[in-house]
C-alpha cells in the first residue's frame, strides 16, 4: 500500500468537495475553485468528512497513480482553504521589478525589459527597499500553476555561481565558485 495514497484527506470547514461519475473532482473554498480529472482506475470516495483514494490492484501503474492523485487532491484542498505563497529575490545591480495589476515588468540586465501577463489566479506584489534586493511575492490557490510561473521567472536569469547574480527563491543558497586566480611566479 502506498504510504502517501492510503492517508485520508481531511476536509476543513468552508470547503466543499464533489466527485462526478466520470471521476472529475471539484474542490471549492474561500480562496477559489479547482478541478482535477482522475484516472478511471482510481476511485475517490467521501466518507465522514474525509476523502479516501483507493486503487484496484498492486500493478506498478496503479501504485504510481494512487499516491499521485492523493497528493494532487490534497494540494487542491489546502490551496482553496489556505493558499500557497512563494517569494523570489532579484540579486544583481540594476535588477528591478514592478507590477501594474496582472502585468509584471522585469529588468534583469538585458537590453530590453521582460513583460509578463500573469494568470488571474495568481496575486503578485513587488517590493523594492533601499539597500535591499527587489522582492517578488506570489500567492495562489493552485500549487502547480504557482510553481510553474516561479520556475519560468527564474529561467529568465538563473543564479550564476561566480557573483551569485540572478533570480532566486527566498532563502535559496547558491554555491559560489572561486573564479580565476592570478598566476604566481
C-alpha positions as CSV (number, residue, x, y, z in Angstrom):
1,X,0.0,0.0,0.0
2,X,1.3,3.5,-0.9
3,X,2.3,5.4,2.2
4,X,1.0,8.6,0.7
5,X,-2.0,7.2,-1.1
6,X,-3.5,5.4,2.0
7,X,-3.7,8.6,4.1
8,X,-7.1,10.1,4.3
9,X,-7.6,13.8,3.3
10,X,-9.4,15.8,5.9
11,X,-11.9,18.4,4.6
12,X,-11.7,21.7,6.6
13,X,-14.7,23.9,7.3
14,X,-15.8,26.0,4.4
15,X,-14.5,23.6,1.7
16,X,-16.9,21.5,-0.4
17,X,-15.7,18.6,-2.5
18,X,-17.7,16.9,-5.2
19,X,-16.8,13.8,-7.2
20,X,-18.7,13.3,-10.5
21,X,-19.5,9.9,-12.1
22,X,-16.6,10.4,-14.6
23,X,-14.1,10.9,-11.8
24,X,-13.9,14.7,-12.0
25,X,-13.0,16.1,-8.6
26,X,-14.1,19.7,-7.9
27,X,-12.9,21.5,-4.7
28,X,-14.5,24.9,-3.8
29,X,-13.4,27.1,-0.9
30,X,-12.9,30.6,0.2
31,X,-9.7,31.1,-2.0
32,X,-11.2,29.7,-5.2
33,X,-12.3,26.6,-7.2
34,X,-10.1,23.9,-8.6
35,X,-10.8,20.8,-10.6
36,X,-8.8,17.6,-11.4
37,X,-9.7,14.7,-13.7
38,X,-8.7,11.4,-12.0
39,X,-7.8,8.2,-13.9
40,X,-10.8,5.9,-14.1
41,X,-8.9,3.1,-12.4
42,X,-8.5,5.1,-9.2
43,X,-11.6,5.5,-7.0
44,X,-12.2,8.6,-4.9
45,X,-14.8,8.3,-2.1
46,X,-16.0,10.8,0.5
47,X,-16.7,9.3,4.0
48,X,-17.2,11.1,7.3
49,X,-15.7,14.5,6.2
50,X,-12.7,12.8,4.7
51,X,-11.6,11.8,1.2
52,X,-10.2,8.3,0.6
53,X,-8.3,7.4,-2.6
54,X,-8.1,3.7,-3.4
55,X,-6.6,1.6,-6.2
56,X,-7.9,-1.7,-7.7
57,X,-4.6,-3.7,-7.8
58,X,-0.9,-3.6,-6.9
59,X,0.2,-3.1,-10.5
60,X,3.1,-0.7,-10.9
61,X,1.0,1.9,-12.8
62,X,-1.8,1.7,-10.2
63,X,0.7,2.2,-7.3
64,X,2.1,5.2,-9.0
65,X,-1.3,6.8,-9.8
66,X,-2.5,6.1,-6.2
67,X,0.0,8.4,-4.5
68,X,-0.1,10.9,-7.3
69,X,-3.9,11.6,-7.2
70,X,-4.0,11.6,-3.4
71,X,-1.2,14.3,-3.4
72,X,-3.0,16.4,-6.1
73,X,-6.3,16.3,-4.3
74,X,-4.6,17.2,-1.0
75,X,-2.9,20.2,-2.7
76,X,-6.3,21.3,-4.0
77,X,-7.9,21.1,-0.6
78,X,-5.0,23.0,1.1
79,X,-5.0,25.6,-1.8
80,X,-8.6,26.6,-1.6
81,X,-8.6,26.8,2.2
82,X,-5.2,28.3,3.0
83,X,-3.5,29.1,-0.3
84,X,0.2,28.8,-1.3
85,X,2.8,31.6,-1.2
86,X,6.3,31.9,-2.8
87,X,8.8,34.7,-2.7
88,X,11.6,35.4,-5.2
89,X,14.6,37.7,-4.9
90,X,16.3,39.6,-7.7
91,X,20.1,39.7,-7.0
92,X,22.1,42.0,-9.2
93,X,23.0,45.6,-9.9
94,X,20.1,47.3,-11.8
95,X,17.7,44.4,-11.5
96,X,14.2,45.8,-10.9
97,X,10.6,44.5,-10.8
98,X,7.3,46.4,-10.9
99,X,3.7,45.3,-11.4
100,X,0.7,47.1,-12.7
101,X,-2.2,44.8,-11.9
102,X,-1.6,41.4,-13.5
103,X,1.3,42.7,-15.7
104,X,4.8,42.1,-14.3
105,X,7.7,44.1,-15.6
106,X,11.2,42.8,-15.0
107,X,14.6,44.5,-15.7
108,X,17.2,41.7,-15.5
109,X,20.3,43.2,-17.2
110,X,19.2,42.5,-20.8
111,X,18.8,45.3,-23.4
112,X,15.0,45.1,-23.0
113,X,12.6,44.7,-20.2
114,X,10.6,41.5,-19.8
115,X,6.8,41.9,-19.6
116,X,4.6,39.0,-18.3
117,X,0.9,38.9,-18.1
118,X,0.1,36.7,-15.1
119,X,-2.9,34.4,-14.8
120,X,-5.9,35.7,-12.8
121,X,-5.5,33.0,-10.1
122,X,-2.1,34.5,-9.1
123,X,-1.8,37.6,-7.0
124,X,1.6,39.4,-7.3
125,X,3.2,42.0,-5.1
126,X,6.6,43.7,-5.8
127,X,8.7,45.3,-3.1
128,X,11.8,47.4,-3.5
129,X,13.5,48.8,-0.5
130,X,16.7,50.9,-0.3
131,X,19.9,48.8,0.1
132,X,18.0,45.6,-0.3
133,X,17.3,43.3,-3.2
134,X,13.9,43.7,-5.0
135,X,11.4,41.0,-4.0
136,X,8.5,39.3,-5.7
137,X,5.7,37.8,-3.7
138,X,3.2,35.4,-5.3
139,X,0.1,34.0,-3.8
140,X,-2.4,31.5,-5.4
141,X,-4.7,28.6,-4.6
142,X,-3.2,26.4,-7.5
143,X,0.2,25.0,-6.4
144,X,1.1,23.7,-9.9
145,X,0.4,27.0,-11.6
146,X,2.3,28.9,-8.9
147,X,5.4,26.7,-9.2
148,X,5.3,26.7,-13.0
149,X,5.2,30.6,-13.0
150,X,8.0,30.9,-10.5
151,X,10.2,28.5,-12.4
152,X,9.5,30.4,-15.6
153,X,10.6,33.7,-14.0
154,X,13.7,32.1,-12.5
155,X,14.6,30.7,-16.0
156,X,14.9,34.3,-17.3
157,X,18.1,34.8,-15.3
158,X,19.2,31.8,-13.2
159,X,21.6,32.4,-10.4
160,X,25.2,32.1,-11.6
161,X,27.9,30.6,-9.4
162,X,30.6,33.3,-9.6
163,X,28.9,36.5,-8.5
164,X,25.6,35.0,-7.4
165,X,23.5,37.3,-9.7
166,X,20.1,36.2,-10.9
167,X,16.6,35.4,-9.8
168,X,16.4,33.1,-6.8
169,X,13.9,31.8,-4.4
170,X,13.8,33.5,-0.9
171,X,16.3,31.6,1.3
172,X,17.9,29.7,-1.6
173,X,21.6,29.1,-1.2
174,X,23.8,29.4,-4.3
175,X,27.1,27.6,-4.2
176,X,29.8,30.0,-5.2
177,X,32.9,29.3,-7.2
178,X,36.3,30.9,-6.6
179,X,36.9,32.0,-10.2
180,X,40.3,32.7,-11.8
181,X,43.4,33.5,-9.7
182,X,46.5,35.3,-10.9
183,X,49.4,33.1,-11.9
184,X,52.3,33.1,-9.3
185,X,55.9,33.3,-10.4
